[in-house]
Amino acid sequence: MDTITAAYLNRLGVEAESPSSEALTRLHRAHVERVPYETFWIHLAQDWGIDAAESTRRVATTRRGGYCYHLNGALKTLLTALGYQVSLNVAGVHEAAGPDESTLRNHAALVVEGLPTDNNRGGRWWVDVGLGDALHDPMPLVDGVVAQGPMRFGMAEVGAEGVGDWHLTHHPSGSFTGVSLVDEPVPMDVFAARHLYNATSPQSGFAKTVTAQRRHATGTTVMRGCVLIQLDGDMVTTRTCESLHEWLDVLEGEFDLSFGDDVTADALIALWTSVRTAHQAWADTRKTA
């Protein structure tokens, strides 16, 4: 086993195992619980690319994460090293208006094959650690509804007139409505243009609000700006960070997210000032509404 693979598994807290549906589930759960979905790299002007080797090294050797292209690109590298049959696929996250061709490529998902179970005899799985507050486990590519803790997700094969080949419906509490997936492997560079837009466009939601997210067995933990929202079963709690020190402590404690020597203290202070200014403007608007 190479050193990056060993470091990656160490961060996840799992042992190397032969490919199986059970081992895949253990890897998936550990990933979404320990490696944060986060967009701090955009707001700190770190200019991350989507090269899978770069993403893999960062996940394995730092306490940073990334978003879909980074996280699923890194996991694909790890799964390949462990002997899984895995592909990278075009996907599209959408809101309540429903699936649309225009959303395709705004997300990258994985498909793992060759792992049949009693409930998934075809042995194909939608694997996705890049959705933030969504999947805790891999989803079988079989029509139906699957419970993962208190959350329920729908999977449906799409007809000829639909968008993509498979559709995932998020739990009602989620931050988006659903995801379309095209069942055809692609290289990572097909997402390059969308990644540039996400990171730099004034219209990009990723560039507007900094976030960190993770999934756990009974719910989700999400930081948007300086507001922490925790969903645990039916209980929702909200906390607003009031200082940079508190904010950084919450990011490290709740998301295992820390910035190390790659980010200066001045850059973090500047980001915190921007986040608090935006939050105060939002709070003032609510007072006068």
Helices and strands as residue ranges (DSSP letters): H 3-12, H 21-34, E 37-38, H 40-43, H 52-61, H 68-81, E 85-94, G 101-103, E 107-113, E 125-127, E 139-140, E 144-148, E 151-157, E 166-169, E 178-185, G 188-191, H 192-200, H 205-208, E 211-216, E 219-224, E 227-232, E 235-240, H 244-255, G 260-262, H 265-288
